[in-house]
Amino acid sequence: MEKIMVEKSPPLKGRVRISGAKNSALPILAASLLGTEDIILDDVPKLKDVEVMCEVLKSLGSKVEHLDKSTIKINSANINNYETKYELMSKMRASFLVMGPLLSRLGKTKNSLPGGCAIGTRPIDLHLKGFKALGATIDVDHGNINAYADKLVGEKIYLDFPSVGATENIMMAAVLAQGETIIDNAAMEPEIVDLASFLSKLGADIKGAGTSTIRIKGVEKLGGGVHSIIPDRIEAGTFMVAAAITGGDIIVENVITSHVKPVIAKLKEAGCEVIENEDTVRVIGTKNLKAIDVKTMPYPGFPTDMQAQFMALMSLCEGTSVCIETVFENRFMHVDELKRMGADIKIDGRSAIIQGVSNLTSAPVKASDLRAGAALVLAGLVSEGVTEIDNIYHIDRGYDDIEEKFSKLGAIIYRK
């Protein structure tokens, strides 16, 4: 099985362009099921998860054509299937996002429970609660979920937690519902705003995306349009940490700086110099990294998807750092792998106490999830010897051309 090998590398220097956001591309691809005319999506990242979502769309009757490496043309005028195959659903959690569009467009959908990273309990009850509120009947049987409705009708829906996936799925179900839907305590992530922007281009009537209250007035049908996916703030953050951990100097291009403010703030606390421009961020590392504390929170708080990468950085900060994970209860699985590389980390419930060490050493390690894999790449860049990373399919799910991008910055990284 293929592995990623990372050797101790010099300080990384140069420019890196960030790809379109995985967490924006996947719901927007799902939302393309709602359109009845041609849709052109630009800056779509080349990822395994995107490949799977395109296969899902094809299985439902959409025409999907890759115009070039990052541009996809989709036509869903004649979708004719409401059931998503288990073998596709089991590959990634985002495949569940087709449920809202199918329910809205066809009035019925059948899906199995979704797969994805095993980082903790991520119930879909909020998704189903929203569908029920809009008038759908839900049947759960042997791991399959059937939802159907003659006509969805707008309703006021309060989410117990600002779930990104539930907010997206309910938005997509509501755009063709009769009347107005109001989602309270909605997620406010930039990817929610991007989805609303895309749907509006197709003809949807959505107000308030990016706030905790989203209002959707149902329309008769959606058409087509052209849309560019926003830059991936997690990929940007990963390269920003790469500059910090290697003591390098990296200019990260194609980034919306307001989306990475928590990362910028924590890197400055650690002693790095961070220079913001219109669509670039330059991070200049330091040899004297200072201990920092991080607490993950829903947007605009510190993103849980950057916790593992920062844990790698904290392992080399002078003093004691603390990392508190509040979003997922099982997102410290990378800790054992970092400890195999010499990190000094203790876990107490949802808190990790990291005592900085002077250096790390290479070891055979496994990526337990997508962001854990990125953390191991970062740790490998500063570890003595050759770090051998297994289970790299997790990394391929979320990072576009990871070896090429790191190599151009001076990293010694390759597949074997």
Salt bridges, closest charged atoms under 4 A:
GLU2 OE1 - ARG415 NH1 3.51
ASP38 OD2 - LYS73 NZ 3.70
ASP43 OD2 - ARG17 NH2 3.25
ASP49 OD2 - LYS22 NZ 3.86
ASP49 OD1 - ARG397 NE 2.92
GLU51 OE1 - LYS48 NZ 4.00
GLU55 OE2 - LYS58 NZ 3.57
GLU83 OE2 - LYS110 NZ 3.95
ASP141 OD1 - HIS142 ND1 2.53
ASP160 OD1 - LYS129 NZ 3.50
GLU180 OE1 - ARG215 NH1 3.86
ASP184 OD2 - LYS156 NZ 3.82
GLU191 OE2 - ARG233 NE 2.93
ASP194 OD1 - HIS227 NE2 2.87
ASP205 OD1 - LYS207 NZ 3.04
GLU235 OE2 - LYS405 NZ 2.69
ASP249 OD2 - ARG282 NH2 2.69
GLU253 OE2 - ARG15 NH1 2.57
GLU269 OE1 - LYS266 NZ 3.29
ASP305 OD1 - ARG331 NH1 2.84
ASP305 OD2 - ARG371 NE 3.94
GLU329 OE1 - ARG350 NH2 3.99
GLU337 OE1 - ARG340 NE 3.96
ASP344 OD1 - LYS346 NZ 3.56
GLU384 OE2 - LYS8 NZ 2.74
GLU388 OE2 - LYS3 NZ 2.88
ASP396 OD1 - ARG415 NH2 2.56
ASP401 OD2 - LYS69 NZ 2.64
GLU403 OE2 - ARG415 NE 2.40
GLU404 OE2 - LYS408 NZ 3.28
